[in-house]
């Protein structure tokens, strides 16, 4: 029960990495506020999380909409009190509208940068006053290996994740003496619906099968599973990681191990 009694807000929690992190936190005793756009999936998550004996409040919201950040944060704090752990996981992937820069959709660029970078920035601003007052807090930003390398036909995604690492490192510097840590997880390709769509796009673009793409994606010859990312998020939220801050940690099946 490494997170017993702690309060955590997790965005993009209805499926994939966000759901896996939420359930891992519940198993470790954290009370949760979870948000996403899918009400049914959030309710399913809430019931499963509460089966571990913790409180879980589900807030249906589209974080791309104006004012949604304030609605989510207020609901979370009203239900749980000060938020001690923030997981910025919600995001838009490149698979939603892949294009080369010369033909890139400007509206999609603005949407993706807002959800993937501005929303984490705004949520950090909301939770920080309570964390600073308590001299304690954990912020975990779910970035990507595309925060360190480019993403073919995914300029906005790569730019947003590079930006999220910049936010992570800068905020970590600013609160390093206040008992607050700020770190980023950089997953490689994870077996999610969003990644399925991206793989199908790349397979068609390259004229090969989806199975061939999957085998080439990591030196391990497979994608990661969301449950393989969650333990790192637990570590970064707990007491054991008190001296780790400003880090962007790869969990990528070896994709970036050569630099």
N, C-alpha and C positions, 0 to 999 in steps of 0.2 A: 504494500500500500504506500508507494513512494510519493503519491500526490494527495494523500488523505486530507480531506477538508479544504483543499485548495479550490479556487474558482477559476474556470477557464472559459473563454469565448473562442469558438472555432468557426471560421467562415468556410463556405463551400463544403459543408459537412454531410450532405445527403448521400454522397457516393464516393467511391475511389479513395484517394489518400485522406481526404477530410474525414470520411466516415471511419476509416481504419484508425486514425488518430483519436477521434472522439471515443471510440469503444476501448482503445488502449488506455486512455485517461480514466475512463469510468472504472475499468478493472483495477486501476491504481488508486481509486478513491476520490477522484476529483469531481466536484459538482460542475455541471456543464450548461452553457448557453450555446446552442448550435443554430446556424442559419444557412439557408439556401433558398432556391426558388421553388423546389418541389415539396409541397405540403405533405403528400402521402409518404414520401421517402423519409422526410424529417420525423414524422410521427412514428414510423417504424423504428427509426434510430432512437427516438426518445424512449420508447418502450423497452428496447433492448438495453440501452444504457441504464435505465432505472432498475433493471433486473439485477444490477450489481449493487444496489442499495444506495445509490447516489441520486441527487436531484438533477433533473435535466429539463430545461426550458427550450422549446423549439420556436424559432421566430422565422416565419416565411417572409422573405424579402428578396428583391432584385437589387443588388448593390450598385447596379448601373444607373438606377433612378435617383434623381435629386432628393436629398433628405433621407435616403434609406440608411445611411451610416448612423445618423442620429437616432432613428427609430430602433435599429438593432442594438446599439450601445445602451440606450435608455432601458429597453426591455431587459437586457442582460443584467445591468446594474440594479435595476429595481427588484429583480427576482433573486439575485445572488449576493448583492452587495459589491464592494470593490472587486474589480477583475484583477486577479493576480497573474494569470497566464493568458496571453493573447496568441492565437495561431492564425496568421494571415494566409489562408490556403485558397480562398476563392479566386478564380481566374478564368480568363478566356484563352483558348488555345489557338495556335496558328491554323489548325484544321478547319476552323469555321469559315475562313476566306483566304486561302493561300494564293499569293500572287507575287511576281517579282516587283521590286521597288518602282520600276518605271510605270507599272500599271496598278500600283497599290491603291486600295480604296481608302480615301481620307477619312471617311466616317468610321470605318472599321478600325483604322489606326487610333482615332480619338477614343473610341469605345474601349479598345484593348488596353491602351495606356491608362485610362481612368480606372478600370476595374483591377488591373494587375499591379498598378503602382500608386495611383492617387488614393484609392480606397485603403490600402495598408497604411499609407502616410496619415490619413485622417483618423483611422482607428488607433494608431499609435498615439496621436495627440489626445484622443479621448481617454485612453487608459492611463497615460503617464502621470497626471496629477495625483491619483490615488497611489500609484506605485511609488512616486517620489515621497509622498507623505509617509508611507509605510516603510520606506527604505528597503523595498523588496519588489521584485517583479521578474517575469520571464516573457520575452517576446520571441516567437519562433515564426520566421517568414519562410514559406514554402516557395522557393525560387525554382531553379532548373539548371542543368548543365548548360542550357542556352543562355544563362547569365554569364557564361565564361567563353562560349564559342557562338558562332552565328547559327542561324536557322534558315536553311534554304527556302525561299519563298515565304519566310516568316519574320520579316523585318520588325514588325511591331512587337511580336512575342519576344524576340531576342532583346530588343531595346528595353522593353518593360522589365525583363528579368535582370539585365545588366543594371538598370536603374534601381531595382529592389535590393541588389547587393550593395549599391552605393548608399542607399538609405540605411540598410542594416549596419554597415560599418560606421557611418557618421553618427547615427543615434547611439551605437555602442560606445563610441568615444565620449559622447556628451553625458552619459549616465553611468560611466564605469565606476564612479565612486559612490554610487547611490544604491547599491545592492540590487541593481537591475542588470540582467544580461540580455543581449540582443544577438541572435544568431540566425543563420539561414541554412536550410536544407536544400541541396541541389540534386534532385533525382535525375537519373537518366530516364530512358523510356519505360513507362509503367503501364501495365496491362489495364487500361481504362477505356471507357467508351470514346473519349476524346482522342486518345492515342490510336484506337482502332481506326477512326476516320482518317487520321493523318497517315497511317500505314497504307490504307487503301489508296489514298491520293498518290503517295510515293510509288507504290507498286504499279499503278497505271501509268504514271509519268515515266518510269524506268522500263516498263514493259516486262516486269517479272512478277512472280507470284507473291502474295502476302506472306506465305511461309518462308520464302527466300529472304524477304525484307526482315522478318523477325529474327532469322538466324544471323543476319549481318549487323543487327542493331547494337550488340554488345559483344565483347570478346568471350563472354560466357555462352553466347549463342541463344539467348532468350531475353525477354523483357523481365523487369522486376514486377513483383506483386505489391499491391498497396500495403499489405500486412508486413512486408519487409522494410517499409519506410517508417512505420509507426514507432518501433522501439527507439529509434534515434530521436523522434519527437518527444518521447517520454523522458529520455535522458536529459534533453535540453530544457525540459520543464521542471526538472527535479533539483534537489539539493546537491547532488553529486557534481553537477556542471557549474557550480558557483564561480569557478575561475575561468570558465570558457566564455568568451564574448567576442563579438565582431568577426565571427568565423562563418565561412561559407563551405559547408561540408558536403562533399560529393558522396552519393550513394547510387552508383551508376553501372554496376556490373563490369567495371574496368574501362569504361569508354575513355576517360580522361587520365588514365594512369601514366601515360607517357608525356604529359605536359599540357 
